[in-house]
């Protein structure tokens, strides 16, 4: 115990106390470095936040190096600040490279801003999602079918980027699919990864459409590698299905007093008579 006390006493009292303080202030370079440190530590998160932090801290350490070389003439202070400047510079270059490597085409950038960025998805995660669909946006011309009832296999998951899709069953209109909605979320949700199925509805382009498609097997491999992406798509698909079911709250009437349920294509509910106002 005594040894520990003597250690701390030596550490505190080994150096003489400051008897007098310098009357003149340090040079402007020193104060500029301090200002850069204060502003630099106010940076945010994400790629651009890191660029902000490393750029200002790097300039701050550079100013401290110049101050140590010209005013203090201390090799150790100069060396440490220059090493820290070099580290910040290297980090800045690395983050800049990452930002450039995750640049996307206009449609994918708009999709990120509208759907994924509000959920807090980083550009690196979004890049994995884009690469899974081969960074390709597919065009579907007006009145062409994306899927035909009883014929088209369920082998992908698609998200509408622009245009409008008409959903019908046996020629009867069900609902529309609008941009930022999945084209086949109910079909995707109804099958297990190892199961196969075919569409029970027909999806026709009401206008010229553009959509992104992820192949089923390739997307499940991505889910297996990245559980976060799996949970993300689970939330997006669940929300999309809820929107479709809400839109079908007043379900389409089919035939004599029957109405159609999109989630149960082969099941019909007897329509209850409406109460007159």
C-alpha positions in Angstrom: 0.0 0.0 0.0 2.9 2.3 0.9 4.5 1.6 -2.5 1.4 2.6 -4.3 1.1 5.8 -2.3 4.7 6.7 -3.0 4.2 6.0 -6.7 1.2 8.4 -7.0 3.0 11.0 -4.8 6.0 10.8 -7.1 3.8 11.1 -10.2 2.0 14.2 -8.9 4.9 16.0 -7.1 7.9 14.9 -9.2 7.6 18.0 -11.4 7.8 21.5 -9.9 4.6 23.5 -9.8 4.1 26.3 -12.2 5.4 29.4 -10.3 4.7 31.8 -13.0 2.4 31.7 -16.1 3.3 33.0 -19.5 1.9 36.5 -20.0 1.8 36.3 -23.8 -0.7 34.1 -25.6 0.3 31.4 -28.0 0.4 32.1 -31.7 -2.6 32.2 -34.0 -1.7 28.7 -35.5 -2.2 27.1 -32.0 -5.6 28.8 -31.6 -6.6 27.8 -35.1 -5.8 24.2 -34.4 -7.9 24.3 -31.2 -10.9 25.7 -33.1 -10.6 23.0 -35.7 -10.5 20.3 -33.0 -13.7 21.8 -31.4 -15.6 22.0 -34.7 -14.3 18.6 -35.9 -15.6 16.8 -32.9 -19.1 18.1 -33.7 -19.3 15.8 -36.7 -22.2 13.4 -37.2 -22.3 9.7 -38.3 -22.3 8.0 -41.7 -19.9 8.4 -44.5 -20.2 12.2 -44.8 -20.0 12.6 -41.1 -16.7 10.7 -41.1 -15.4 12.8 -43.9 -16.3 15.9 -41.9 -14.6 14.7 -38.7 -11.4 13.4 -40.4 -10.9 16.4 -42.5 -11.2 18.9 -39.7 -9.2 16.9 -37.2 -6.5 16.3 -39.8 -6.2 20.1 -40.4 -6.2 20.6 -36.6 -3.3 18.1 -36.2 -1.5 19.7 -39.1 -1.8 23.2 -37.5 -0.5 21.7 -34.2 2.5 20.2 -36.1 3.3 23.6 -37.6 3.0 25.3 -34.2 5.2 22.7 -32.6 7.9 23.1 -35.3 7.9 26.9 -35.5 6.9 28.2 -32.1 7.6 25.5 -29.5 10.5 23.9 -31.3 9.6 20.5 -29.8 10.4 17.5 -31.9 8.2 15.1 -29.8 5.1 17.4 -30.0 5.7 17.8 -33.7 6.1 14.1 -34.3 3.0 13.0 -32.4 0.8 15.6 -34.1 2.2 14.8 -37.6 1.6 11.1 -37.0 -2.0 11.9 -36.0 -2.4 14.1 -39.1 -1.2 11.2 -41.3 -3.7 8.8 -39.7 -6.6 11.3 -40.3 -5.5 11.8 -43.9 -5.4 8.1 -44.6 -8.8 7.6 -43.0 -10.2 10.5 -45.1 -8.9 8.9 -48.3 -10.3 5.5 -47.3 -13.8 6.9 -46.5 -13.7 8.8 -49.8 -13.0 5.6 -51.7 -15.9 3.9 -49.9 -18.3 6.7 -50.8 -17.3 6.5 -54.5 -17.5 2.7 -54.5 -21.2 2.8 -53.4 -22.3 5.3 -56.0 -25.5 4.2 -57.8 -27.5 5.0 -60.9 -30.2 7.7 -60.6 -33.1 5.3 -60.2 -31.3 3.3 -57.4 -30.3 6.5 -55.7 -33.9 7.7 -55.8 -35.1 4.3 -54.4 -32.6 4.6 -51.6 -33.7 8.1 -50.7 -37.4 7.3 -50.8 -37.4 3.8 -49.1 -34.2 2.7 -47.5 -32.6 5.9 -46.2 -35.6 6.8 -44.0 -35.2 3.4 -42.3 -31.6 4.3 -41.4 -30.0 1.8 -43.9 -26.4 2.6 -44.6 -25.1 2.8 -48.1 -22.9 -0.3 -47.6 -25.9 -2.4 -46.7 -27.9 -1.0 -49.6 -25.0 -1.8 -51.9 -25.3 -5.5 -51.0 -29.1 -5.3 -51.8 -28.5 -3.6 -55.1 -25.8 -6.1 -56.1 -28.2 -9.0 -55.4 -30.4 -7.8 -58.2 -27.4 -7.2 -60.4 -28.0 -3.4 -60.2 -30.6 -3.7 -63.0 -33.9 -1.9 -63.5 -36.2 -3.9 -65.8 -38.7 -2.2 -68.1 -42.3 -3.5 -68.6 -44.2 -2.0 -71.5 -47.8 -0.9 -71.3 -50.3 -3.7 -71.4 -47.6 -6.4 -71.0 -48.0 -8.9 -68.3 -45.6 -9.3 -65.4 -47.4 -12.5 -64.3 -50.3 -14.6 -65.6 -52.8 -16.4 -63.5 -52.1 -20.1 -63.2 -49.0 -19.9 -65.5 -46.2 -17.8 -64.1 -44.0 -19.4 -61.4 -43.2 -17.5 -58.2 -39.4 -17.3 -58.6 -38.6 -13.7 -57.7 -39.5 -10.7 -55.6 -40.0 -7.4 -57.4 -40.3 -3.8 -56.4 -42.1 -1.3 -58.6 -39.9 1.8 -59.3 -42.2 3.7 -61.7 -45.5 3.2 -63.4 -48.7 1.4 -62.3 -49.6 -2.3 -62.3 -53.2 -3.6 -62.5 -54.0 -6.8 -60.6 -56.9 -9.0 -61.8 -58.3 -12.5 -61.2 -60.4 -14.2 -63.8 -60.6 -10.9 -65.6 -62.0 -9.1 -62.5 -60.1 -6.1 -61.2 -58.6 -6.3 -57.7 -56.4 -3.3 -57.1 -53.4 -1.3 -58.4 -49.8 -1.6 -57.5 -48.0 1.8 -57.2 -44.3 2.8 -57.1 -42.3 1.7 -54.0 -44.7 -1.3 -53.6 -43.8 -5.0 -54.1 -45.4 -6.7 -57.1 -45.6 -10.1 -55.5 -45.3 -9.7 -51.7 -48.4 -11.9 -50.9 -47.0 -14.7 -53.2 -43.6 -14.4 -51.6 -45.0 -14.5 -48.1 -47.2 -17.5 -48.8 -44.3 -19.8 -49.8 -41.5 -21.3 -47.7 -38.0 -21.1 -49.1 -38.1 -24.6 -50.3 -41.6 -24.5 -51.8 -42.6 -23.6 -55.3 -45.8 -22.0 -56.6 -47.6 -20.2 -59.4 -49.4 -16.9 -59.4 -53.1 -17.0 -58.7 -53.6 -13.4 -60.1 -52.6 -11.6 -63.3 -50.4 -8.5 -63.1 -50.6 -6.2 -66.1 -48.8 -2.9 -66.8 -51.3 -0.1 -66.8 -48.5 2.2 -68.0 -44.9 1.8 -69.0 -43.3 0.5 -65.8 -39.8 0.0 -64.3 -39.1 -2.4 -61.6 -36.3 -4.1 -59.7 -36.3 -7.9 -59.3 -34.4 -10.1 -56.9 -34.2 -13.8 -57.8 -35.7 -16.0 -55.1 -32.7 -18.3 -54.5 -30.2 -15.5 -54.7 -32.1 -13.4 -52.3 -32.4 -16.2 -49.7 -28.6 -16.7 -49.9 -28.2 -13.0 -49.1 -30.6 -13.4 -46.2 -28.5 -16.3 -44.9 -25.4 -14.2 -44.9 -26.9 -11.1 -43.5 -29.6 -11.5 -40.9 -30.2 -7.8 -40.7 -31.1 -7.7 -44.4 -33.5 -10.6 -43.8 -35.3 -8.8 -41.0 -35.4 -5.6 -43.1 -37.1 -7.4 -46.0 -39.5 -9.1 -43.6 -40.6 -5.7 -42.3 -40.9 -4.2 -45.8 -42.9 -7.2 -47.1 -45.2 -7.3 -44.1 -45.9 -3.6 -44.4 -46.5 -3.9 -48.1 -49.0 -6.7 -47.5 -50.8 -4.7 -44.8 -51.2 -1.8 -47.2 -52.6 -4.1 -49.9 -55.1 -5.7 -47.4 -56.1 -2.3 -46.2 -56.8 -1.2 -49.7 -59.0 -4.2 -50.1 -61.0 -3.5 -47.0 -64.1 -3.1 -49.2 -63.2 -6.2 -51.1 -64.1 -6.7 -54.7 -67.5 -8.5 -55.2 -67.3 -11.5 -57.5 -70.4 -13.1 -58.9 -73.6 -13.5 -56.9 -73.0 -12.0 -53.5 -69.5 -13.4 -53.1 -66.3 -11.4 -52.7 -62.6 -12.2 -53.3 -59.8 -12.3 -50.8 -56.4 -11.7 -52.4 -54.5 -13.6 -49.6 -56.8 -16.7 -50.1 -57.2 -17.0 -53.8 -59.4 -20.1 -53.7 -61.6 -19.1 -50.8 -64.7 -16.9 -51.1 -66.5 -15.1 -48.4 -70.2 -14.6 -48.4 -70.8 -10.8 -48.5 -72.9 -9.5 -45.7 -75.8 -7.3 -46.8 -75.0 -3.6 -46.3 -77.0 -1.7 -43.8 -78.9 1.1 -45.5 -77.9 4.5 -44.2 
